[in-house]
Amino acid sequence: METLQKNSLFWDTVRIDPQKNGKFVIERILTYGDEEDFRWASDFYGAEKIKNVLSLSRTLDKKSLSFWRQYFNVEKTKCIPMP
């Protein structure tokens, strides 16, 4: 199934523009996506864009943030602190 059409990722949206809503799409994939979704995001956005969203995100849960920081080797100080 096409990543952008998965109800498990985008249950609260009707249509998503991956260009305009890139940060939202990446955050959802990093939180709820599977390996296929992550591959799609990597191909579509590239690692640098994903790392940038990771650093600026205020919506990723602590567990996801910790995992993806390790995956991309992003220092904790480069990310916005969680409340």
C-alpha positions as MATLAB code, in Angstrom:
seq = 'METLQKNSLFWDTVRIDPQKNGKFVIERILTYGDEEDFRWASDFYGAEKIKNVLSLSRTLDKKSLSFWRQYFNVEKTKCIPMP';
ca = [
       0.000    0.000    0.000;
       1.180    3.507   -0.772;
       2.600    5.117    2.362;
       0.554    8.310    2.052;
      -2.692    6.319    1.892;
      -2.193    4.263    5.047;
      -4.900    4.766    7.639;
      -2.468    3.636   10.327;
      -0.369    6.744    9.598;
      -2.877    9.351    8.490;
      -6.138    8.430   10.169;
      -7.086   12.074   10.686;
      -6.465   13.442    7.198;
      -8.182   13.152    3.831;
      -5.459   14.364    1.492;
      -1.816   15.026    2.133;
       0.546   17.027   -0.021;
       3.973   15.475    0.675;
       5.727   18.684   -0.388;
       3.670   21.144    1.667;
       3.223   18.812    4.628;
       6.682   17.240    4.668;
       7.371   17.822    8.369;
       4.009   16.322    9.320;
       4.506   13.293    7.047;
       8.019   12.634    8.350;
       6.935   12.942   11.995;
       4.103   10.463   11.448;
       6.399    7.998    9.694;
       9.071    8.270   12.396;
       6.442    7.678   15.078;
       4.045    5.156   13.535;
       5.602    3.947   10.292;
       7.137    0.642    9.381;
      10.290   -0.160    7.437;
       8.576    0.309    4.073;
       7.298    3.746    5.122;
      10.745    4.784    6.285;
      12.291    3.674    2.986;
       9.689    5.712    1.133;
      10.450    8.802    3.256;
      14.198    8.327    2.797;
      13.807    8.096   -0.967;
      11.352   10.995   -1.183;
      12.870   13.446    1.326;
      16.450   12.278    1.852;
      18.347   11.759    5.087;
      19.209   15.430    5.634;
      15.565   16.557    5.541;
      14.586   13.746    7.920;
      17.412   14.677   10.304;
      16.328   18.317   10.174;
      12.744   17.397   11.082;
      14.065   15.128   13.835;
      16.038   18.018   15.306;
      13.102   20.461   15.194;
      10.190   18.185   16.067;
       8.078   18.912   19.113;
       5.655   16.045   18.501;
       7.857   12.935   18.450;
       7.500   10.863   21.581;
      10.619   10.276   23.702;
      11.045    6.659   22.609;
      10.871    7.489   18.881;
      13.098   10.522   19.312;
      15.707    8.463   21.145;
      15.660    5.695   18.532;
      15.950    7.999   15.532;
      18.656   10.105   17.184;
      20.708    6.926   17.540;
      19.896    5.796   14.004;
      20.974    9.102   12.448;
      23.733    9.746   15.001;
      22.242   13.097   16.039;
      23.442   14.495   19.340;
      20.835   15.135   21.989;
      21.885   18.778   22.195;
      20.997   19.238   18.500;
      17.323   18.408   19.195;
      14.633   20.528   20.810;
      14.237   19.292   24.394;
      11.047   17.418   25.208;
       8.794   19.031   27.866;
];
